[in-house]
Amino acid sequence: MSTYPDPSDGARDVTDPTSRAGTRRVVLDAGGHAPLLPEARQAFLEALDQGWADPRRLFSEGRRARMLLDGAREAVAAVVGARTEQVDLAPSHVAALHGAVRSVARGRRRVGPGVVTSAVERAALLQAATFTAPDDHVVVPVDGSGRVDVDAFSSAVAAPGVALAVLQHANGEVGTLQPVDEVHAAARSAGVPLLVDAGASLGHTPVPPTWDLLAADAADWGGPAGIGVLATRAGVRRTPDWPEDDDRWFPGGVSIPAALAAAVALQVAEARRVREADALRDLVDRVRTRVVADVPDVEVVGDATDRLPHVVTFSCLYVDGEALVTELDARGFGVGSGSACTSSALEPSHVLAAMGVLTHGNVRLVLPTGTTEADLDAFLATLPSAVAQVRSALGVERL
């Protein structure tokens, strides 16, 4: 029978039936789905009793629900540096991204149909841009670390007919931070609003104020899944292209308990970030150094210094990424793969392909809160033999 620890533990100590007998489970991939923080769980449970009513109703319970929802938006606004009325809560991060791209493109359709993105945006955003501007989606290349070419991006947004520019704050796959300040200055000079995707960074590293729209993901910072954030600065023109609803931007609204839990989790994550960022960065530096030293034919990808503190990805030559993830899972370590977002289509990671690095044999670590040196040392001790095992199974161990 499985045993589950306190959810505040970053590395979950569970006995999984797919693991080898007696193996302690260490989960090292919290990207987009971090363990729910205990403070968020408590807020969610309390809001189930206090915030069950329809916030549009005028009776007492409805007004109480509205107060909780507005309080959640106010708390998020304080962290991202916006006014409460500028913050909308969406039923998911993807919904926030799709809604932003579609509504801004429609609101600025007199300017033109163009949407400019980097080549390493998350797949959902690239798909939204192509859907919205099938003939006018400009994709700007990145360098080998995954950082966008500022000059090329500036030229693209300065072209006639651009309705929206999009740039992530940090890449959730390799950790590289983007030059948001420089790109925002170029976009502002061209009169084009910039949507910044902070889905991988909010709650983990300071997000600059240089944005016109900001999207984020509550599940990434330890809140519940099912809450996305979209903040919009005054002056950005948006027009819905979906049916009218009482909730103009995200029809149907969101779960009030989930919204309150997300806001509480963000406050906790921000406070914890200040205390723990250096420790997480040191752990990632340890991984970056050890995997190159201990495993033959390995490349660590992404910027070595200008990066998220808790993310690291490396690629192993002569290794199938999914096979390696499966082997590590059998040994008690839950990790991600750089190709996870497109593996269902049997395609390599578009991020790694855009960077020009190895697109197979990838392992991605997104360290959750509570990860210890012992957790990382155990993983690093196991990794060389796991890679050797996968290479042996493929018959390439002597290449």
C-alpha positions in Angstrom: 0.0 0.0 0.0 1.3 3.5 -0.9 2.1 5.9 1.9 1.9 9.7 1.2 4.0 12.2 3.2 3.2 15.8 4.1 2.6 17.7 0.9 5.1 20.3 1.9 7.9 17.7 1.3 9.6 18.4 -2.0 10.9 14.9 -2.5 8.0 12.6 -1.9 8.8 9.5 0.1 6.4 7.0 -1.3 6.5 3.3 -2.1 5.4 3.1 -5.7 4.4 -0.3 -7.2 6.4 0.5 -10.3 9.6 1.1 -8.3 12.1 -1.4 -7.2 11.4 -2.8 -3.8 12.4 -0.5 -0.9 13.3 2.5 -3.2 12.7 5.9 -1.7 10.9 8.1 -4.2 12.5 11.4 -5.0 10.5 13.6 -7.4 12.7 16.2 -9.1 10.3 17.5 -11.7 7.8 20.1 -10.5 7.5 22.1 -13.7 3.9 23.3 -14.2 2.6 20.9 -11.5 4.4 21.5 -8.2 3.2 19.8 -5.0 0.4 21.8 -3.4 1.7 23.9 -0.6 0.2 23.1 2.8 -0.9 26.8 3.2 -2.7 26.6 -0.1 -4.4 23.3 0.9 -5.7 25.0 4.1 -6.9 28.0 2.3 -8.7 25.8 -0.2 -10.5 23.8 2.5 -11.6 27.0 4.3 -12.9 28.5 1.1 -15.0 25.5 0.4 -17.1 26.5 3.4 -16.9 30.3 3.0 -16.8 30.7 -0.8 -19.3 28.2 -2.2 -21.9 30.7 -3.4 -22.2 32.4 -6.7 -20.2 35.6 -6.4 -22.7 37.4 -8.7 -25.5 36.9 -6.1 -26.4 39.8 -3.9 -27.2 37.9 -0.7 -24.7 37.5 2.1 -23.1 34.3 1.0 -22.7 35.6 -2.6 -21.1 38.8 -1.3 -18.7 36.8 0.8 -17.7 34.7 -2.2 -17.1 37.9 -4.2 -15.0 39.2 -1.4 -12.8 36.1 -1.4 -12.4 36.2 -5.2 -11.5 39.9 -5.2 -9.1 39.3 -2.3 -7.4 36.6 -4.4 -7.0 39.0 -7.3 -5.7 41.7 -5.1 -3.1 39.4 -3.6 -1.9 38.4 -7.0 -1.9 42.0 -8.3 0.4 43.0 -5.4 3.0 40.4 -6.3 3.0 41.1 -10.1 2.9 44.9 -9.6 -0.5 45.6 -11.1 -3.8 47.0 -9.9 -6.5 44.6 -8.8 -8.8 45.5 -11.7 -6.0 44.7 -14.1 -5.8 41.0 -13.0 -8.1 38.4 -14.4 -8.1 34.8 -13.3 -8.5 32.1 -15.9 -9.4 28.4 -15.7 -5.9 27.4 -16.8 -2.6 28.9 -17.9 -3.3 27.8 -21.4 -6.6 29.6 -21.3 -4.9 32.8 -20.2 -2.4 32.6 -23.0 -5.0 31.8 -25.7 -7.3 34.5 -24.4 -4.6 37.1 -24.4 -3.4 36.4 -27.9 -6.9 36.2 -29.4 -8.4 39.2 -27.7 -5.4 41.5 -28.3 -5.2 40.5 -32.0 -8.9 41.2 -32.4 -8.8 44.4 -30.4 -5.9 45.7 -32.6 -7.1 44.3 -35.9 -7.1 47.8 -37.5 -3.3 47.9 -36.9 -2.8 44.6 -38.6 -2.9 40.8 -38.0 0.7 40.2 -37.1 1.9 38.3 -34.0 5.6 38.1 -33.2 7.0 35.3 -30.9 10.3 33.7 -30.1 11.0 30.2 -31.3 11.1 28.8 -27.8 7.7 29.8 -26.5 5.6 27.0 -25.0 3.7 25.0 -27.6 0.3 26.3 -26.5 1.4 29.9 -27.2 2.9 29.1 -30.6 -0.2 27.3 -31.6 -2.4 30.3 -30.4 -0.3 32.6 -32.5 -0.5 30.5 -35.6 -4.2 30.0 -35.1 -4.8 33.7 -34.7 -2.4 34.9 -37.5 -1.9 31.9 -39.8 -0.2 34.0 -42.5 1.4 36.6 -40.2 3.0 34.8 -37.4 6.7 35.8 -37.2 9.0 33.5 -35.3 12.3 35.0 -34.1 15.3 32.7 -33.6 17.3 32.1 -30.5 20.9 31.4 -29.8 22.5 28.2 -28.4 21.5 29.0 -24.9 17.9 29.6 -25.8 18.0 33.4 -25.6 16.1 35.4 -28.3 17.9 37.6 -30.7 17.0 41.1 -29.5 17.9 42.8 -32.8 15.9 40.4 -34.8 12.9 40.7 -32.4 13.1 44.5 -32.5 13.1 44.5 -36.3 10.1 42.1 -36.4 8.0 44.2 -34.0 8.9 47.4 -35.9 7.4 46.0 -39.2 4.0 47.3 -40.3 0.9 45.4 -39.3 2.0 43.9 -35.9 -0.8 43.6 -33.4 1.1 41.7 -30.6 4.5 40.7 -29.5 5.1 37.7 -27.2 8.1 36.7 -25.1 8.5 34.3 -22.2 10.3 35.6 -19.1 12.2 32.4 -18.7 12.2 29.1 -20.5 10.7 26.3 -18.4 12.6 23.6 -20.3 16.2 24.9 -20.0 15.8 27.8 -17.5 17.3 30.6 -19.6 16.1 34.1 -18.8 15.0 36.2 -21.7 16.0 39.9 -22.3 12.5 41.1 -21.5 13.5 44.7 -20.7 15.2 45.2 -24.1 12.4 43.6 -26.0 9.7 45.6 -24.2 11.6 48.8 -25.0 11.6 47.9 -28.7 8.0 46.9 -28.6 7.0 50.1 -26.9 8.9 52.2 -29.4 7.0 50.4 -32.1 3.7 50.9 -30.3 3.1 47.1 -30.0 2.0 45.6 -26.7 4.2 42.8 -25.2 2.7 39.7 -23.7 5.2 38.2 -21.2 4.7 34.6 -20.3 5.9 34.2 -16.7 4.4 30.7 -16.3 7.8 29.2 -15.4 9.2 32.1 -13.4 6.6 33.8 -11.2 7.2 32.6 -7.6 10.7 31.5 -8.4 12.6 34.6 -9.5 11.8 38.3 -9.7 9.6 39.2 -12.7 10.4 42.6 -14.3 7.7 45.2 -14.6 8.4 45.7 -18.3 5.2 44.0 -19.7 1.9 45.0 -21.1 0.2 41.7 -20.5 1.5 39.1 -18.1 0.4 35.4 -17.9 1.2 33.0 -15.2 0.4 29.5 -13.9 -0.7 28.8 -10.3 0.2 25.2 -10.4 3.9 26.0 -11.1 4.3 27.9 -7.8 2.6 25.4 -5.6 -1.0 26.4 -6.1 -3.8 24.2 -7.4 -4.1 23.3 -11.0 -6.9 25.0 -12.8 -6.0 28.7 -12.1 -4.2 30.9 -14.6 -3.4 34.6 -14.3 -3.7 37.2 -17.0 -2.7 40.8 -16.0 -3.3 43.6 -18.5 -1.9 47.1 -18.2 -4.2 50.1 -18.8 -4.3 51.2 -22.4 -3.9 47.7 -24.0 -6.9 47.2 -26.3 -8.6 43.8 -26.0 -11.8 42.6 -27.6 -13.2 39.1 -27.0 -13.8 36.8 -30.0 -16.1 34.4 -28.1 -19.7 34.6 -27.0 -20.8 37.2 -24.4 -20.7 36.1 -20.8 -21.0 37.7 -17.4 -17.3 37.0 -17.0 -16.1 38.9 -20.1 -12.6 37.5 -20.4 -13.0 33.9 -19.1 -16.6 32.8 -19.5 -17.9 30.7 -16.6 -15.3 32.2 -14.1 -13.1 30.1 -11.9 -13.3 28.1 -8.7 -13.2 30.5 -5.8 -11.5 28.0 -3.4 -8.9 27.4 -6.1 -8.4 31.1 -6.7 -7.9 31.8 -3.0 -5.5 28.8 -2.6 -3.5 30.1 -5.7 -3.2 33.6 -4.2 -2.1 32.2 -0.8 0.4 29.9 -2.5 1.9 32.8 -4.5 2.4 34.8 -1.3 4.1 31.9 0.3 6.2 31.1 -2.8 7.4 34.7 -3.0 8.5 34.8 0.6 10.2 31.4 0.3 11.9 32.5 -3.0 13.8 35.2 -1.2 15.1 32.7 1.4 15.7 29.6 -0.8 16.8 30.8 -4.3 20.5 30.7 -3.5 20.3 27.2 -2.1 18.4 26.0 -5.1 20.9 27.6 -7.4 23.7 25.9 -5.6 21.9 22.5 -6.1 21.5 23.1 -9.8 25.2 24.1 -10.1 26.1 20.8 -8.5 24.0 19.0 -11.1 25.5 20.9 -13.9 29.0 20.1 -12.7 28.5 16.5 -11.7 26.7 15.1 -14.8 29.4 16.3 -17.1 32.1 14.9 -14.9 30.4 11.5 -14.2 28.5 10.6 -17.4 30.3 10.3 -20.7 28.9 12.2 -23.8 26.6 14.6 -21.9 25.7 18.2 -22.7 24.1 20.5 -20.2 21.9 23.0 -22.1 20.7 26.5 -21.3 22.5 29.5 -19.9 24.8 28.6 -17.0 24.2 31.8 -15.0 21.4 33.9 -16.3 18.7 31.4 -15.6 16.0 30.2 -13.3 17.4 29.0 -9.9 15.7 25.6 -9.9 15.8 24.3 -13.5 18.4 22.3 -15.3 18.3 20.2 -18.5 21.0 17.9 -19.9 21.2 15.7 -23.0 22.8 12.3 -23.2 24.2 11.1 -26.5 23.2 7.6 -27.6 20.2 7.6 -25.3 16.5 7.6 -25.8 15.1 10.2 -23.4 11.9 8.4 -22.6 13.8 5.2 -21.9 16.1 7.0 -19.6 13.2 8.7 -17.7 11.6 5.2 -17.4 14.8 3.7 -16.1 15.3 6.5 -13.5 11.6 6.1 -12.5 12.2 2.4 -11.8 15.1 3.4 -9.6 13.0 5.8 -7.6 13.6 9.1 -9.3 10.8 11.1 -11.0 12.3 13.4 -13.6 11.1 15.1 -16.8 12.2 15.0 -20.4 12.9 18.0 -22.6 10.6 16.4 -25.2 7.7 15.9 -22.9 5.4 18.6 -24.5 5.5 17.0 -27.9 6.3 13.3 -27.2 2.7 12.3 -27.9 3.3 13.3 -31.5 6.7 11.5 -31.6 8.4 14.8 -32.3 11.6 16.2 -30.6 11.4 19.3 -28.4 10.9 22.4 -30.4 12.9 24.4 -27.8 16.0 22.2 -28.1 15.7 22.1 -31.9 15.5 25.9 -32.0 18.6 26.1 -29.8 20.5 23.7 -32.1 21.4 21.3 -29.4 20.8 17.6 -29.0 17.1 16.9 -29.1 17.1 13.3 -27.8 18.3 11.7 -24.5 17.1 14.7 -22.4 16.5 14.9 -18.7 14.9 17.9 -17.1 15.0 18.7 -13.4 12.7 21.3 -12.0 13.5 21.1 -8.3 10.4 21.4 -6.0 10.5 23.1 -2.6 12.1 20.9 0.0 14.7 19.2 -2.3 17.8 18.5 -0.3 21.5 17.8 -1.0 20.9 14.2 -0.1 18.2 14.0 -2.8 20.5 15.4 -5.4 23.4 13.3 -4.3 21.3 10.1 -4.5 20.2 11.0 -8.0 23.7 11.9 -9.2 25.0 8.6 -7.8 22.4 6.6 -9.7 22.5 8.6 -13.0 25.7 7.1 -14.5 24.6 3.5 -14.2 21.1 4.3 -15.4 22.5 6.0 -18.6 24.9 3.0 -19.0 21.9 0.6 -18.7 19.9 2.4 -21.4 22.9 2.6 -23.7 23.6 -1.1 -23.2 20.0 -2.0 -24.0 20.4 0.0 -27.3 23.7 -1.7 -28.0 25.7 1.5 -28.1 27.6 1.3 -24.8 30.9 1.0 -26.6 30.5 3.8 -29.1 
